[in-house]
Amino acid sequence: MNQIENTTQDSGSELLTTFYVGNEYYGIEVMKVQEVTGTPIVVPVPLAPRFVRGLINLRGQLATALGLRELFGEIEDVKNQQMSVVCRMDGNLVSLIVDQIGDVVEAEMKSLEDPPDTIPIGIRKYVKGIYKMNGTLLSLLDMEKITKELAPSLELNDGRTQN
């Protein structure tokens, strides 16, 4: 176990990589983030869901680029430079396209609250919980639920025969 993991487990806190989608503040666990990069060159994938922007070449490795704006159902287009938060999930690289990168922050796990019903369902289903941090709210994303959107048929294939 490395020093960061040891510190966060002993203190009851976790380190989060933060970013913005529109004006909303989000975070994911640092240990799930491989790297943060500038705007990648995205090669579109025909017939992919709208939120799958395409594939990117990350030093010879393919990563699926997911537009969080599209996944969350936000329709306004952003003209500014976007960033990529690259995560490794189940052996695959997933690049989350976000509007702006924030800081790495430490959050007290005991202060994590359930997402309120007032968050639109298109976003709430991907949120593990909400942290109240220095006068702002940080939504903790559930990367497992986001990656399930890439292969929803895998959920149905649990070894049983379907009719």
Buried (B, 14 or more C-beta within 10 A) or exposed (E): EEEEEEEBEEEEBBBBBBBBBBEBBBBBBBEBBBEBBEEBEBEEEEEEEEBBBBBBEBEEEEBBBBBBBBBBEBEEEBEEEBBBBBBBBEEBBBBBBBBBBBEBBEBEEEEBEEBEEEBEEEBBBBBBBBBEBEEEBBBBBBBEEBBBBBEEEEEEEEEEEEE
